[in-house]
Amino acid sequence: SFIGEESVAAGEGSILTDNPTWIIDPIDGTTNFVHRFPFVAVSIGFVVNKKIEFGIVYSCVEDKMYTARKGKGAFCNGQKLQVSGQEDITKSLLVTELGSNRDPEAVKIILSNMERLLSIPIHG
């Protein structure tokens, strides 16, 4: 089976089953792409029994290939990636994205979540 982000965004229905399924977003960062903001990627995931087995993200502008496989770790251009180990959120940098849904109820939830994040004494 195949699920494409662009077709789902266009209103086509999609149901994730237990069948082996490719999930593909050929322009991950569509808004960035439309506005010529250079952070765009091609994202591909493979799911079996509704569980992710592996994923690949190619960051086009940076020419970086990110790969991850269940139980095998994550890599960037073949180099193993690791989390920072930082456990104190006040010494962390948080990154968020507002999304493109402007439905009033969705905006209310997003702003509520942002308010909670902004109340944490983080670096930025």
HELIX and SHEET records of a PDB file:
HELIX    1   1 GLU A    5  ALA A    9  1                                   5    
HELIX    2   2 THR A   30  VAL A   34  1                                   5    
HELIX    3   3 ILE A   89  LYS A   91  5                                   3    
HELIX    4   4 PRO A  104  LEU A  118  1                                  15    
SHEET    1   A 7 PHE A   2  GLY A   4  0                                        
SHEET    2   A 7 THR A  21  ASP A  28  1                                        
SHEET    3   A 7 ALA A  41  VAL A  48 -1                                        
SHEET    4   A 7 LYS A  51  SER A  59 -1                                        
SHEET    5   A 7 LYS A  64  ARG A  69 -1                                        
SHEET    6   A 7 GLY A  73  CYS A  76 -1                                        
SHEET    7   A 7 GLN A  79  LYS A  80 -1                                        
END                                                                             
